[in-house]
Amino acid sequence: MKLKKLYVFVEGIDDVMFVENIFFPILMRYYNDIDVIQYAQMKKLKTNKLIDSIGTLGFDYLILADIDQEPSFNHKRKVIQDRFPVAELRNIVIVISEIES
């Protein structure tokens, strides 16, 4: 059986706890292993290299972000893609209200 691994990039520790408590039970039905990575503290170059490596290895990833003060869902996705140009748009998930709420 092929290893199905998912990397979930989140902004902060509250987001890590949310993903681990809410999404893990659901996602573990589809993945053998899930890693949550906080990207807010990481340098852009390091995060982009990590995303590129994950894609090269054939693993899945999601980048979760709060909409914060951005005017629209699409604008926030563009902001995230500008920060991480190696990320595919379909892998960027914007949450309308703050995740930790």
OpenMM code with the backbone's topology and positions (N, CA, C; nanometers):
from openmm import Vec3, app, unit

residues = "MET LYS LEU LYS LYS LEU TYR VAL PHE VAL GLU GLY ILE ASP ASP VAL MET PHE VAL GLU ASN ILE PHE PHE PRO ILE LEU MET ARG TYR TYR ASN ASP ILE ASP VAL ILE GLN TYR ALA GLN MET LYS LYS LEU LYS THR ASN LYS LEU ILE ASP SER ILE GLY THR LEU GLY PHE ASP TYR LEU ILE LEU ALA ASP ILE ASP GLN GLU PRO SER PHE ASN HIS LYS ARG LYS VAL ILE GLN ASP ARG PHE PRO VAL ALA GLU LEU ARG ASN ILE VAL ILE VAL ILE SER GLU ILE GLU SER".split()
positions = [
    Vec3(0.0840, -0.1184, 0.0000),
    Vec3(0.0000, 0.0000, 0.0000),
    Vec3(0.0883, 0.1244, 0.0000),
    Vec3(0.0584, 0.2169, -0.0868),
    Vec3(0.1359, 0.3395, -0.0994),
    Vec3(0.1098, 0.4310, 0.0197),
    Vec3(0.2166, 0.4951, 0.0694),
    Vec3(0.2044, 0.5897, 0.1795),
    Vec3(0.1303, 0.7135, 0.1319),
    Vec3(0.0220, 0.7455, 0.1973),
    Vec3(-0.0542, 0.8672, 0.1682),
    Vec3(-0.0251, 0.9646, 0.2811),
    Vec3(0.0493, 1.0695, 0.2500),
    Vec3(0.0913, 1.1664, 0.3504),
    Vec3(0.0364, 1.3033, 0.3139),
    Vec3(-0.0069, 1.3756, 0.4166),
    Vec3(-0.0606, 1.5101, 0.3994),
    Vec3(0.0137, 1.6054, 0.4904),
    Vec3(0.0517, 1.7184, 0.4350),
    Vec3(0.1095, 1.8272, 0.5124),
    Vec3(0.0069, 1.9395, 0.5158),
    Vec3(-0.0211, 1.9900, 0.6350),
    Vec3(-0.1153, 2.1002, 0.6502),
    Vec3(-0.0379, 2.2187, 0.7060),
    Vec3(-0.0285, 2.3243, 0.6270),
    Vec3(0.0395, 2.4462, 0.6695),
    Vec3(-0.0634, 2.5391, 0.7333),
    Vec3(-0.0334, 2.5841, 0.8544),
    Vec3(-0.1224, 2.6743, 0.9274),
    Vec3(-0.0413, 2.7923, 0.9788),
    Vec3(-0.1128, 2.8985, 1.0190),
    Vec3(-0.0445, 3.0202, 1.0619),
    Vec3(0.0124, 3.0099, 1.2035),
    Vec3(-0.0643, 2.9629, 1.3000),
    Vec3(-0.0194, 2.9675, 1.4384),
    Vec3(-0.0588, 2.8457, 1.5196),
    Vec3(-0.0232, 2.8496, 1.6485),
    Vec3(-0.0464, 2.7357, 1.7378),
    Vec3(-0.1955, 2.7063, 1.7578),
    Vec3(-0.2789, 2.8089, 1.7627),
    Vec3(-0.4231, 2.7848, 1.7757),
    Vec3(-0.4761, 2.7076, 1.6556),
    Vec3(-0.4221, 2.7390, 1.5396),
    Vec3(-0.4621, 2.6691, 1.4173),
    Vec3(-0.4163, 2.5234, 1.4195),
    Vec3(-0.2971, 2.4995, 1.4758),
    Vec3(-0.2467, 2.3622, 1.4894),
    Vec3(-0.3434, 2.2806, 1.5741),
    Vec3(-0.3824, 2.3355, 1.6877),
    Vec3(-0.4743, 2.2634, 1.7774),
    Vec3(-0.6083, 2.2384, 1.7103),
    Vec3(-0.6572, 2.3361, 1.6355),
    Vec3(-0.7841, 2.3206, 1.5641),
    Vec3(-0.7748, 2.2060, 1.4637),
    Vec3(-0.6705, 2.2064, 1.3822),
    Vec3(-0.6540, 2.1023, 1.2802),
    Vec3(-0.6401, 1.9650, 1.3453),
    Vec3(-0.5573, 1.9571, 1.4498),
    Vec3(-0.5357, 1.8281, 1.5145),
    Vec3(-0.6624, 1.7733, 1.5796),
    Vec3(-0.7439, 1.8603, 1.6365),
    Vec3(-0.8644, 1.8141, 1.7069),
    Vec3(-0.9865, 1.7961, 1.6171),
    Vec3(-0.9975, 1.8751, 1.5137),
    Vec3(-1.1175, 1.8710, 1.4282),
    Vec3(-1.0930, 1.7917, 1.2993),
    Vec3(-0.9855, 1.8206, 1.2284),
    Vec3(-0.9632, 1.7600, 1.0978),
    Vec3(-0.8953, 1.6239, 1.1014),
    Vec3(-0.8072, 1.6003, 1.1988),
    Vec3(-0.7345, 1.4732, 1.2015),
    Vec3(-0.8265, 1.3515, 1.1956),
    Vec3(-0.9303, 1.3454, 1.2783),
    Vec3(-1.0163, 1.2257, 1.2725),
    Vec3(-1.0768, 1.2017, 1.1332),
    Vec3(-1.1071, 1.3085, 1.0641),
    Vec3(-1.1652, 1.2966, 0.9300),
    Vec3(-1.0579, 1.2601, 0.8277),
    Vec3(-0.9457, 1.3329, 0.8323),
    Vec3(-0.8404, 1.3135, 0.7333),
    Vec3(-0.7673, 1.1809, 0.7476),
    Vec3(-0.7628, 1.1258, 0.8683),
    Vec3(-0.6921, 0.9988, 0.8890),
    Vec3(-0.7626, 0.8823, 0.8189),
    Vec3(-0.8836, 0.9033, 0.7711),
    Vec3(-0.9517, 0.8028, 0.6894),
    Vec3(-0.8860, 0.7905, 0.5518),
    Vec3(-0.8198, 0.8992, 0.5088),
    Vec3(-0.7647, 0.9054, 0.3736),
    Vec3(-0.6117, 0.9065, 0.3698),
    Vec3(-0.5495, 0.9360, 0.4824),
    Vec3(-0.4036, 0.9485, 0.4874),
    Vec3(-0.3457, 0.8606, 0.5972),
    Vec3(-0.2260, 0.8058, 0.5702),
    Vec3(-0.1551, 0.7278, 0.6710),
    Vec3(-0.0861, 0.8179, 0.7720),
    Vec3(-0.0473, 0.9367, 0.7287),
    Vec3(0.0284, 1.0276, 0.8137),
    Vec3(-0.0066, 1.1719, 0.7782),
    Vec3(-0.0173, 1.2553, 0.8803),
    Vec3(-0.0465, 1.3972, 0.8609),
    Vec3(0.0495, 1.4769, 0.9478),
    Vec3(0.1147, 1.5761, 0.8872),
    Vec3(0.2002, 1.6682, 0.9614),
    Vec3(0.1418, 1.8082, 0.9506),
    Vec3(0.1402, 1.8788, 1.0631),
    Vec3(0.0949, 2.0174, 1.0653),
    Vec3(0.2184, 2.1051, 1.0837),
    Vec3(0.2311, 2.2060, 0.9983),
    Vec3(0.3476, 2.2937, 0.9983),
    Vec3(0.3007, 2.4384, 1.0122),
    Vec3(0.3582, 2.5092, 1.1096),
    Vec3(0.3283, 2.6513, 1.1259),
    Vec3(0.4185, 2.7313, 1.0320),
    Vec3(0.3583, 2.8048, 0.9399),
    Vec3(0.4390, 2.8782, 0.8434),
    Vec3(0.4612, 3.0243, 0.8780),
    Vec3(0.3852, 3.0790, 0.9703),
    Vec3(0.3957, 3.2214, 1.0014),
    Vec3(0.5346, 3.2599, 1.0517),
    Vec3(0.5998, 3.1690, 1.1225),
    Vec3(0.7319, 3.1966, 1.1778),
    Vec3(0.8459, 3.1591, 1.0837),
    Vec3(0.8139, 3.0924, 0.9750),
    Vec3(0.9178, 3.0438, 0.8826),
    Vec3(0.9490, 3.1497, 0.7770),
    Vec3(1.0709, 3.1473, 0.7289),
    Vec3(1.1085, 3.2344, 0.6184),
    Vec3(1.0383, 3.1853, 0.4910),
    Vec3(1.0015, 3.2810, 0.4062),
    Vec3(0.9298, 3.2471, 0.2824),
    Vec3(1.0074, 3.1469, 0.1976),
    Vec3(1.1372, 3.1683, 0.1848),
    Vec3(1.2195, 3.0803, 0.1015),
    Vec3(1.2160, 2.9372, 0.1534),
    Vec3(1.2273, 2.9210, 0.2842),
    Vec3(1.2255, 2.7873, 0.3436),
    Vec3(1.0901, 2.7197, 0.3211),
    Vec3(0.9824, 2.7944, 0.3395),
    Vec3(0.8482, 2.7390, 0.3204),
    Vec3(0.8267, 2.7000, 0.1743),
    Vec3(0.8707, 2.7848, 0.0815),
    Vec3(0.8568, 2.7533, -0.0606),
    Vec3(0.9358, 2.6283, -0.0986),
    Vec3(1.0557, 2.6138, -0.0441),
    Vec3(1.1350, 2.4940, -0.0726),
    Vec3(1.0673, 2.3697, -0.0169),
    Vec3(1.0090, 2.3819, 0.1016),
    Vec3(0.9389, 2.2685, 0.1623),
    Vec3(0.8170, 2.2289, 0.0789),
    Vec3(0.7391, 2.3263, 0.0351),
    Vec3(0.6221, 2.2985, -0.0489),
    Vec3(0.6657, 2.2316, -0.1798),
    Vec3(0.7720, 2.2822, -0.2388),
    Vec3(0.8232, 2.2248, -0.3631),
    Vec3(0.8678, 2.0799, -0.3418),
    Vec3(0.9357, 2.0535, -0.2318),
    Vec3(0.9817, 1.9174, -0.2006),
    Vec3(0.8641, 1.8221, -0.1799),
    Vec3(0.7633, 1.8696, -0.1108),
    Vec3(0.6445, 1.7874, -0.0855),
    Vec3(0.5804, 1.7476, -0.2188),
    Vec3(0.5677, 1.8446, -0.3084),
    Vec3(0.5114, 1.8151, -0.4398),
    Vec3(0.5964, 1.7180, -0.5193),
    Vec3(0.7279, 1.7356, -0.5125),
    Vec3(0.8198, 1.6467, -0.5837),
    Vec3(0.8079, 1.5029, -0.5339),
    Vec3(0.7893, 1.4873, -0.4033),
    Vec3(0.7758, 1.3539, -0.3445),
    Vec3(0.6386, 1.2907, -0.3712),
    Vec3(0.5461, 1.3703, -0.4231),
    Vec3(0.4139, 1.3178, -0.4555),
    Vec3(0.3173, 1.3163, -0.3384),
    Vec3(0.3500, 1.3894, -0.2324),
    Vec3(0.2591, 1.3979, -0.1180),
    Vec3(0.1634, 1.5154, -0.1367),
    Vec3(0.0577, 1.5159, -0.0602),
    Vec3(-0.0420, 1.6219, -0.0666),
    Vec3(-0.0120, 1.7283, 0.0382),
    Vec3(-0.0608, 1.8493, 0.0117),
    Vec3(-0.0482, 1.9559, 0.1112),
    Vec3(-0.1655, 2.0523, 0.0978),
    Vec3(-0.1944, 2.1185, 0.2077),
    Vec3(-0.2936, 2.2257, 0.2126),
    Vec3(-0.2308, 2.3432, 0.2859),
    Vec3(-0.2638, 2.4623, 0.2427),
    Vec3(-0.2228, 2.5819, 0.3145),
    Vec3(-0.3508, 2.6473, 0.3645),
    Vec3(-0.3692, 2.6497, 0.4966),
    Vec3(-0.4870, 2.7109, 0.5565),
    Vec3(-0.4541, 2.8520, 0.6030),
    Vec3(-0.5436, 2.9453, 0.5778),
    Vec3(-0.5228, 3.0839, 0.6215),
    Vec3(-0.6569, 3.1476, 0.6554),
    Vec3(-0.6538, 3.2327, 0.7566),
    Vec3(-0.7721, 3.3126, 0.7896),
    Vec3(-0.7843, 3.4242, 0.6862),
    Vec3(-0.9058, 3.4686, 0.6589),
    Vec3(-0.9247, 3.5769, 0.5628),
    Vec3(-0.8750, 3.7095, 0.6191),
    Vec3(-0.8724, 3.7222, 0.7521),
    Vec3(-0.8253, 3.8428, 0.8210),
    Vec3(-0.8954, 3.9662, 0.7655),
    Vec3(-0.8181, 4.0665, 0.7288),
    Vec3(-0.8757, 4.1937, 0.6840),
    Vec3(-0.8862, 4.2066, 0.5317),
    Vec3(-0.8584, 4.0992, 0.4618),
    Vec3(-0.8643, 4.1053, 0.3154),
    Vec3(-1.0093, 4.1231, 0.2693),
    Vec3(-1.0299, 4.1927, 0.1584),
    Vec3(-1.1661, 4.2233, 0.1144),
    Vec3(-1.2461, 4.1049, 0.0595),
    Vec3(-1.1751, 4.0012, 0.0147),
    Vec3(-1.2476, 3.8878, -0.0424),
    Vec3(-1.1655, 3.7599, -0.0307),
    Vec3(-1.2349, 3.6503, -0.0482),
    Vec3(-1.1757, 3.5175, -0.0477),
    Vec3(-1.0669, 3.5073, -0.1544),
    Vec3(-1.0997, 3.5499, -0.2768),
    Vec3(-1.0047, 3.5402, -0.3884),
    Vec3(-0.8824, 3.6285, -0.3672),
    Vec3(-0.9024, 3.7451, -0.3091),
    Vec3(-0.7894, 3.8346, -0.2833),
    Vec3(-0.6944, 3.7717, -0.1821),
    Vec3(-0.7456, 3.7106, -0.0785),
    Vec3(-0.6610, 3.6465, 0.0222),
    Vec3(-0.5843, 3.5287, -0.0387),
    Vec3(-0.6504, 3.4513, -0.1238),
    Vec3(-0.5808, 3.3401, -0.1911),
    Vec3(-0.4649, 3.3933, -0.2746),
    Vec3(-0.4852, 3.5071, -0.3399),
    Vec3(-0.3797, 3.5691, -0.4200),
    Vec3(-0.2654, 3.6157, -0.3300),
    Vec3(-0.2966, 3.6717, -0.2140),
    Vec3(-0.1938, 3.7150, -0.1191),
    Vec3(-0.1084, 3.5960, -0.0760),
    Vec3(-0.1734, 3.4839, -0.0456),
    Vec3(-0.1013, 3.3635, -0.0043),
    Vec3(-0.0179, 3.3092, -0.1206),
    Vec3(-0.0739, 3.3095, -0.2400),
    Vec3(0.0012, 3.2587, -0.3555),
    Vec3(0.1190, 3.3503, -0.3887),
    Vec3(0.1057, 3.4792, -0.3660),
    Vec3(0.2190, 3.5704, -0.3866),
    Vec3(0.3305, 3.5400, -0.2869),
    Vec3(0.2923, 3.5027, -0.1656),
    Vec3(0.3917, 3.4691, -0.0630),
    Vec3(0.4580, 3.3348, -0.0923),
    Vec3(0.3782, 3.2403, -0.1444),
    Vec3(0.4282, 3.1059, -0.1733),
    Vec3(0.4007, 3.0722, -0.3202),
    Vec3(0.4791, 3.1271, -0.4117),
    Vec3(0.4506, 3.1075, -0.5547),
    Vec3(0.4592, 2.9630, -0.6027),
    Vec3(0.5262, 2.8762, -0.5292),
    Vec3(0.5331, 2.7353, -0.5711),
    Vec3(0.4044, 2.6599, -0.5381),
    Vec3(0.3203, 2.7184, -0.4526),
    Vec3(0.1954, 2.6528, -0.4126),
    Vec3(0.0925, 2.6609, -0.5245),
    Vec3(0.0193, 2.5519, -0.5403),
    Vec3(-0.0888, 2.5523, -0.6383),
    Vec3(-0.2123, 2.6142, -0.5752),
    Vec3(-0.2839, 2.6921, -0.6528),
    Vec3(-0.4007, 2.7647, -0.6034),
    Vec3(-0.5038, 2.6710, -0.5412),
    Vec3(-0.5198, 2.5516, -0.5961),
    Vec3(-0.6192, 2.4567, -0.5454),
    Vec3(-0.5841, 2.4043, -0.4059),
    Vec3(-0.4594, 2.4243, -0.3618),
    Vec3(-0.4159, 2.3756, -0.2312),
    Vec3(-0.4236, 2.4831, -0.1233),
    Vec3(-0.4696, 2.6015, -0.1587),
    Vec3(-0.4826, 2.7115, -0.0632),
    Vec3(-0.6276, 2.7199, -0.0189),
    Vec3(-0.6486, 2.7050, 0.1118),
    Vec3(-0.7832, 2.7048, 0.1681),
    Vec3(-0.7975, 2.8271, 0.2591),
    Vec3(-0.8950, 2.9103, 0.2307),
    Vec3(-0.9182, 3.0300, 0.3100),
    Vec3(-1.0399, 3.0082, 0.3982),
    Vec3(-1.0217, 3.0395, 0.5266),
    Vec3(-1.1292, 3.0262, 0.6239),
    Vec3(-1.1880, 3.1652, 0.6456),
    Vec3(-1.3187, 3.1757, 0.6338),
    Vec3(-1.3834, 3.3063, 0.6408),
    Vec3(-1.3683, 3.3716, 0.7771),
    Vec3(-1.3947, 3.3007, 0.8848),
    Vec3(-1.3683, 3.3577, 1.0168),
    Vec3(-1.2408, 3.2949, 1.0696),
    Vec3(-1.1828, 3.3556, 1.1717),
    Vec3(-1.0573, 3.3024, 1.2228),
    Vec3(-1.0725, 3.1571, 1.2623),
    Vec3(-0.9758, 3.0760, 1.2259),
    Vec3(-0.9796, 2.9330, 1.2514),
    Vec3(-0.9980, 2.9044, 1.4002),
    Vec3(-0.9238, 2.9756, 1.4831),
    Vec3(-0.9304, 2.9473, 1.6258),
    Vec3(-1.0621, 2.9871, 1.6915),
    Vec3(-1.1474, 3.0602, 1.6184),
    Vec3(-1.2791, 3.0930, 1.6729),
    Vec3(-1.3573, 2.9658, 1.6847),
] * unit.nanometer
topology = app.Topology()
chain = topology.addChain("A")
for resn in residues:
    res = topology.addResidue(resn, chain)
    for name in ("N", "CA", "C"):
        topology.addAtom(name, app.Element.getBySymbol(name[0]), res)
